[in-house]
Amino acid sequence: MGAVTRADALAALGLEEGFPPEALREAHRREAKRWHPDACKDPDAEARFKRVQGAYELLRDAPEPPVER
């Protein structure tokens, strides 16, 4: 599995570039709850949950990209 890009992370959490800071936490909680392996019986739940966790960590720790004008 390759490195997760910012675009992949945004897609995993259902966010768009320029999201407000509080939206990151809300999106993470929503998607983590949705895909948690104990709550979701989908066979891909664990992989999706890990994707959501990785996306949150990447976006939380990464500086915002420069604004194009």
HELIX and SHEET records of a PDB file:
HELIX    1   1 ARG A    6  LEU A   13  1                                   8    
HELIX    2   2 PRO A   21  TRP A   35  1                                  15    
HELIX    3   3 ALA A   45  ASP A   61  1                                  17    
END                                                                             
